[in-house]
Amino acid sequence: MEFKDFYLTLGVEPTADDKTIKTAYRKLARLFHPDVSKHANAEEKFKEIAEAYEVLHNSEKRAEYDELRLARSRGFDSRNRQAGAEFNSNTGFNNTPEADQDFADFFNSIFGSQNARNRQSRHQQPHHDDVNLHRGRDLEMEWPVMLEDTLADTTKPIEFMIPHYDIQGQLHETKKSLNIKIPAGVSDGERIRLKGQGAPAQGAGVNGDLYLRIRLIPHPLFDIEGHNLILALPLAPWEAALGAKITLPTLSGKINLTIPPNSQSGERLRIKGKGLVHKHGTGDLFVALKIVNPKITNEDAKQLWSQLAKTAGFDPRAEWSN
Amino acid sequence: MTQTSEIISPDFHLSFDELCKSSDISAEYIIELVEYNIIFPVRGNVPHEWQFNVTAVRIVNKAARLHNDLEIDWADIALVLNLLDEIEQLRNENGQLKLQLSRFTARSN
């Protein structure tokens, strides 16, 4: 394991006092904490910061680490003088297999015994390890769902990998298949819990649970606004001007819609009960009108548009002259 | 490969005991989170009767991480969680509005 310069990670001098270390940690933690940060590698970065703080904010661990750091630095100096050892420009230390092992032993003595689940709970309070020792881990995964599948209770198959340890402590993964009932009206980001379908227990304990985080797959036509759906409906200028009867797609099949004469681009027509299903009923479908002009490709069409321009007496920018 | 043809129905609630086992903090801290109104039982008057929405697990674990890692007081966590939720909601809404706008600004022919 390569030596980690915890002072460099927190951006403080090796002589920094506890208050400076704490301030540096708080500043970086607020910046990179995965629950608040949108940085691409926030989780990895926060882990490094938390490791550094775990060591440096505890006087005993810090003293032990400083000793290791000093020994390495001295070792480097003497080797450098004697043989011109290679200097590691990233850490300022010379990483040799023996020195790396010393650091690995130190690192494992602090972090090695904690399992991944509890790493973030390290500063704390009474924990549930004693209770949870034999309980299988909860699993959480994203589950993409089509909008159409949210209208009524639907059953869908799902396949996923379950991590588990064998008697020797080796990690394995087993594929598991389930048929799951998607309740009508699930929404984006909602979590559903499947009791006992998570990782298997060690020994006599109970299985963990499986949590599915619903992700509604964006629809090529419909946008979501709360429980309502929005559909942009392209109209020819004459359909908007004269009115028209249109066959309209909805999530549950086609319907006929009458466009009133003198409709404007951006206007919305409401179709009750054709939106998304929710606990208290069904949302509506809003049809947003979008007037689309044809490309003029022949002389006849050009003549007709010119004629309209002369006879309509229409100034689209009349409001500007007020 | 484990396979089942049985149809599994989701659970919408979990008990206080189940919440304790699924979360990263102890029962006494979960009671504290209820007292601070960070999570609230949808049923039951006393802890052993409490039933929570499934989202409580995520909230409890997030609250524990914020408390431990950023040293935020429990009393302030409700505010932080509300603000984080609001940011997420605004981001989603912004994404939806951008998508809707693109349907009007994109060339259709």
Interface residues (C-beta under 8 A of the other chain):
Chain A: R26 A29 R30 H33 D35 V36 F46 A50 R117 N118 Q120 S121 R122 H123 Q124 Q125 P126 H127 H128 V131 N132 R135 D138 T155 I162 T174 K175 K176 S177 L178 N179 I180 K181 P183 D188 G189 E190 R191 I192 R193 L194 K195 Q197 G208 D209 Y211 L212 P218 D223 I224 E225 I230 A232 P234 G266 A288 K290 V292 P294 K295
Chain B: M1 T2 Q3 T4 S5 E6 I7 I8 S9 P10 D11 F12 L14 E18 C20 K21 S22 S23 D24 I25 S26 E28 Y29 V54 T55 V57 R58 K62 A64 R65 L66 H67 N68 D69 L70 E71 L84 N92 Q96 L99 Q100 R103 F104 S108 N109
